[in-house]
């Protein structure tokens, strides 16, 4: 998953929680997103040339982006420029984005999926319309909100909720990624419950592309 950090020359590293709301408020969030999309497409192509493998990368798609009439054209231009396959660009749409202009958003997502882009529902369970959205919005992956994972070692109710989400997704034939896994116990509990895909600090904190390349890609190739 592609993340963004602001390396300010005086303040130092500023986290997205601090600066993203500012760009959303001043209407510039789309410019940030487009920058991330360009960098992620370029990085996929660079790793393909260096190692002969293509690694899918997920990027955020805000509600503003999803309703932009030039969205498809912008993404297609990146695919063409870097000679990528649509399937390697995974587009994450937060669950909350589906609560407004749902019908238009549904049409946009259907068009993108028809071309081969992968659509992921991010932060599933953090809003109020999850089940309704699951039944009406076409998605390829469901990313379970980390709030469910944080207490599964200590709270039986959270365990039951995670099992319920996994069961619903299994019936809909949608794979689930559990976000925010930080401990061995959490990972083993999720594995026991049948969750096959996880992400979180248990494996690694966010890394710059160069460090990810050294610690993950080269290690996998060497094996």
N, C-alpha and C positions, 0 to 999 in steps of 0.2 A: 504494500500500500504506500503510495506516494504521500508524504507529509511535507509541510512547509514550516520553516523557521526564519525569523527575521534577525539577521546578524547586524545589529546597529553599531556603528563605529564608536559611539560614546557609551551607550547604555549596555551594550553586550547583546546576548541572545534574548529575544522577546518571543514568548510562546504564542501560538495561535489564539488561545483563549483571551489574550490581551489585545491583539491587533485585528483579528478577523471581525469582531463586532464593529470596529471603527470603519472598516472598508464596506461592511454591509450598510452602515448608517449613511455613508457618503456616496453610495451607489457605485463604488469601484470594485466590488467583490468579483464581478465578471472578469475584470482585467487580471486579477490575481489568479483566478481559475484558469484562464487561457494561458497564462505564463506556466502554470504547473502542467497543463496538458502538453504544451510544446516540449518542456523539459522531459517529461515522462516518455513521450514518443521518441525523442532523440536518444534517451538513455536505453530504451529497449533496442533500438537499432544499433547503438554502439556496442552493447553486450553481444548482440547477434553477430556482428562483424568480428569481435575479438575472440569469442568462445564457440561460435557455431550453434548456439542455443537461443531460443526466444523465450523470455520470461514474461508472463502476463503481469501487468501492474494495474492496481485499482486507483482511481482518482475520484475526487468528490465532484458531484454535479449538484449545484444549488437549485432551488426552485426557480430563481431568476434565470439561471442558465437554461434550465429545461424548457422554459417558456419563451426563450429567445428564438425568433424565426430563423436566425442564421446559424443555430447550433449545429445542425446536421452538416451544413456546408463547411463550418469550421473544423469539425472532427474529421470529415472526409478529406479535407485538404492536408491534415497531418498524416493520415494513413497513406495518402499518395506521396507526399514529400519524403517520408521515411520508409516507403515500400513495406508497410506493415499489413498484417492480416487483421481484419476487424476484431476477431476473437481475442486478440491479445490486449485490447483496450477494455478494461472493466470499469464501468461507470457506477459509482455509488450515489444513490439518492436517499437522503435521510427520510425516515418514516414520516416526520412532521411535514415534509414537502408535499406529501400526498393529500393533505387535508384541505388545500386550497386549489381551485381550478383542477380538480381531480380528473375530469373528463378530458380536458386538453392535455394534461400531463400523460394520461393513459395513451392518447393517440401518438404523442411524441415518442414515448417509450416503445410502443409497438413498431413504429417506423425504424427506430434504431436497432431493435432486436431483429427485425426482418433483414437488416443488412449484415448482422452477425456480431454486433456489439453485445457484450455481456452486461446485464443489468443486475446490480446488487442492492437490496433494501438494507440500508445501514441503520444502526441503533434500533433494531426491531424490539418493540416492547416498551419503548420510552414514551410513546404517545397514547392516544385514546382510540385510534381507529385501525389498529393493527389487523385484526381478523377480517374486517370488512375489506381492507386494502389487499390482503393476501388473496381474497377470492376474486378480486376484480382487476388487479394490476399484474401484468405479465412480468415476472422476474426470473432470474437464473440462480440467484444465491440469496439466502437470508442471513444477515449478520446480527446475531443476538446481542443485545445491549449488555455492556459489561456490568451493569448494576445487578443483573441476575447472577453473575458469576462470583462477585466479591464475597458473598456470605454463604455459598453452598457448603462450605466446610462446617458451618456452625448452625445453619438455619434450615430445618427440614422443609419449611414452606417454599424456600427458594429452590430446593432440590425438586420438589413436586412441580413447580412452575417450569423449570428447565426441561423436565421430562415431558410436560405437556406440550411445550413449544416444539421439541424434537419429534413428538408423536404427530402433531399437526403437520409439520413440514414433511415428514416421511410419507404421510398420506397424500400430500400434494406433490410428492416427488420433487421437492426442492431441497438441495443441500444446505446445511447450516454451518456457519462459522461462528464459534464462540469467541467473543472479544474480551480482552482484559484478563487473560489467564496469567497469573503471577506465581503460582506455587505448584509443586509436584502433586500435592493432594488434589488441587483443583483439576489438574490435567487428568489424573487417574480417575476421578469421579466422573468427569465428562466422557472419558473413554468407556467407562463401565456403562454409562447411560446410552452409549451408541453415537456420541458426537465425534465424527471423524476428522473435523477440521477445527483448529484453534489458532489463535494468535495472541501475543501479549508479551509482557516483560519476562516471563519465565524463560523464553527463548532468547530474546534480545530487546534492548531498548532501541528506539529509532536510531538509525545510523546514516551518515552521509553515504552517497552512492559509492564513493571510493572505498570506504571501509566495508560496506556490504559486499562489494566485489571481492575484497581480500579474504574476509572471514567466512562468507557463505558460498559464493559462486565457485571460487577456486577450490575450496574444500570439497564441494560436491563433485566437481570434475575430477579431482584427484582420486576420489573414491571409485 
